[in-house]
């Protein structure tokens, strides 16, 4: 029945190739590509599964030889119970959520305003200032750690939430990404609103931002993940255990316990769980954002 609806040309193509028009051929190249992707997926999954398996063993089984996926004592949640009992995981998780959300909100707000200014406003030194922001992208953050720490020390922000949050709000890469998106927004829409009497800020809020929801969502997710995973700066600026974020706090527990393989893996799984949940809820936006911006490493 389906063949009867085809034109004579497409029917001949179907008889000669065995495929409908537009149907992709499942050739050797695609098989090789799927095989490579499957190999990469397995290579990535094995350490994750090994971490989960080790965290579900007793310390005696985790440190014994030869190593095994399931210890002689069977599956146990003893390592998770010890980590939750000895460490302040709940408070550290709350600190991570709080600081990551604030960093994300401030970064997106300031980056969007700066990007819009570079995209639409004409002011003295705009070109050189934009070049400086692009140059800042290629500077490794570790190079600025020492002067940044002394700056926070001079302002009395060491061991405070402000000292933890403010340096992470600066994101030149996000300014660059958002400017490129704003450049593509038709300027005629903004000119029509300006003719109707709308201010520049009103145009930005009512026209540009609603059109930029996809890129803003992608940038927000990237910034949140980066802030959540950041270890070096929170480790340097925070000494008070009640102000620590989850990665830094878990590292403290690890140092207190010494070499405890099961508890170390349990802490790693606990630190990764929130991001896994975040990915499950927003995986479509994350993948779309990576495809749109090409900044998967940010």
N, C-alpha and C positions, 0 to 999 in steps of 0.2 A: 504494500500500500504506500509505504514511504517513497519507494523508488518511482512510483507512478507520478508523484508530484514534482519530480525533478525535471529540469529542462533536458533536451537530448544531449547537449554538450556535457552537463554535469553527470548525466547517467552514464555516458561513455567513460568519463573520468573515474566514476565509481567502479565500473566493471574492470577498467585497466589497472587501477591501483588498489582496489579493495577497501578504499577509505572514502568517507564523505568529504565534500569540499570543505576546506578549512580545518579538517581533522589533522592533528599533528602526528607525525610518524614517530613511533617509539623505537628509535634506532639505537645503534651501538653507543653513540655519543651520550644519549640520555641515560642509558644503562650505566655507563662509566661515571657519569655525573652523580647518579643516585648512589652508586657504590661508594664513591668518595665521600659524599655527604653522610651516608650511613656509618662509614668508618670514623669520620670526625665526630659524629654524635656519640658513638660507642666510646671513643677516646675521651670525650668530655664526661660521659655518664659514669664511667668506671670509678674515677676518684670520688664522685659525689656519692655513689652507692657504697663505696668502701668507707667513707666518712660516716654514713648512716649506720652501716653494719658495725663499725667499731664503737660508735656511741651507744649501741644497744648491747654491749658486752660488759662484763665486770672488768675491773682494772687488772686482775690476775690473768684473765683470758686475753685482754687486749695487749698485754706486754709479754705474753708467752710466745714461744717458737715451737713448731712452725706456725705462721699466722694462718688464720682461717676466717671465713665469712661469719660463721656462727660459733661462739665459744662453747666450751664443755658445760658451762653453767646455763647455757641457753640464752634466750633473749631476756634482757633485764633493763629497766629504766633507772637503775641505780645512779648512773652518771648524771642524768638529767636532774634527779632528785637532789644530789649533792650540790650541783651548780646552782639550782634555784634556792637551796637552803643557805649556802655559804655566801653567794653573791647577792647584790641588790639589783637583780635583773629587771624587776618591775620598774623601779625608779630610773634606771639607765635607759630602758626602752622608752619611757615617757620623755626623758630628756632628748633622746634621739628624734622622737616624733615631733616634739615641740620645736627644737632647733631646726630640723630639716624643713618643717612647714614654714617657719618664719623666713629662713634663708631662701626658700623657693619663692615665697610671695614677694619679698623685697627684691630678689634678683630679677624676677620677671617684670616687676613694675619699673624698676630703674633702667633695665636693659631696653624695655619697650619704649620708654620715653626718650632715652638717648638715641635709639635706632631711628625713631620717627624724626627727631631733630636733625640727625645726619641725612635722612632721606628727603625731608621736605623743606627745612629751614635753611636760609642763606645767611650765614654769619661769618665774621672775620675769623680766619684760622681754621675753618671747618675741615678743609682738606688735610692740613697737617695734623690736626687732632685725630682725624679718622685714620691717618697713616700710623699714628702712635698707638691707637687701639689695635690695629692689625698687627703691628710689631709686638705688642704685648702678648698676643696669642702664642707666639713661638717661644716666649721666655718660659722655661720650666718653673713651676711654682716653688720648687725646693730652693731655687736661687734666692728667692725673696724672703725665705723663712726667718733668717737672723735679723735683718733690718726691720721686718714686720714685728717680730717679737719685742725688739727694743722700743719700737714705736708704741706698742700696746703697754709696755712697762712704763713708758713716760706718761701715758694717759691714765695710768692706774687701772687698766682693764684686764690685767692678768688674773686668772682664776675667777672670771666673771662671764655671764652669758653674753654680754656685749662684746667682750674680747673674742669669744668663741664664734659669734655670728657675723659681726661686721666685716672682717677680712674675707669671708667666704661669699659676700654679696657681690663683689667685683667679678664680673664675668665677661671679658672682652669677646670671647667666642660667641656668646649669646647675642651681643650687640650686633656683631657681624651677620649672624644668621637672620635676625629679625629685620635688619636694614635691607638685606637682599629681598626679603619677602615684601616689605613696605614699598620698595622700588617698583614692584610688579603690580601694586594696587593702582587701578586707573585714577589718574589725578582729576579727571573730569567729574567724578563723584564728589570730590572734596570741593572743587571750584563751584559746583552747583549749590552746595551747602553754604559756602562762604557768601555767594550772591544773596542767599536768603537771610543772611545776617548771623550765621553761626560763627562762634569764635574758633580759633585754632584748636583750643583744648576740647571744645564741644565736638568738633569734627573728628578729632582723634578718638574720643570716647564713644561717640554714637555711630560712627561710620567705619573707621579703620579697625578698631578693636573687634567688633562683631565679625568683620570679614577675616580676621586673623585667628579665629578660634583654633583651627587645626595646628598651626605652627606654635601658638601659645601653649596648647596642650602638650605638644611634643617637647618644647623647651622646658616646661614645668616638670615633666617626668624625668628628663635628663638631669636637671638641677637637683631634684629631690634624691635621685639615686646617687649622684655624686656627693651630695651632702651627707647622706646616710652612710656611705662607705668611707668617707674621709676619716683617716686615722691619725695622720702625722700632726696636723695643726691642733686638733682637740687634745692629742697626747702631750703636746708642748705647752699649751696655754692653760690647761686645767690640772690642778693638783687635788682639789677637793673631791673626794669620792662621790659626794652627793650631787655634784655638777657634771659628772662624767657621762659621756654618751655610751651607747651599748658596746661598740667595738673596743673602746679604751677600757671600760669597766671590766669586760670579759678578759682582757689582757692582764689586768690586775689580779683577777682571780686565778688565772693560769699561773702567774708568777708565784702566788701564794701556795698553790698546790704543788709546784714543781712539775716534773714530767709525769703527767697523768693522761695517757693517750685517750681513754674513753671520755674523760671529762673535757679534754681539749676539743675532741670532735663534737661532743654535745654542745659546747659553747659555740662552735662554728655553725652548727645547724640552727641553734636558737638565733644567732645573729643574722642568718640568711633568710629565715622564715618570713619576716615581714616583707622583704623584697620579692620573695617568691609569690606571696599573696598579692602584692601590688602588681606583679607581672600578669598573674592570672586574671585580674580584674581589668587591666588596661593593656593587654597584649596587642590588641588591634591598633591602639593609638601609638604604642611604642614602636611597633613594626613600621607603621605608616610614617612616624617621625624619623626613624632611621633612614627610610627610603627617601623622604623628602629632603632632609638636611644633609645626610651623608656624614653625620658626626656621631657615629655609634660609640666612639671611644670617650665622648665627653660625659 
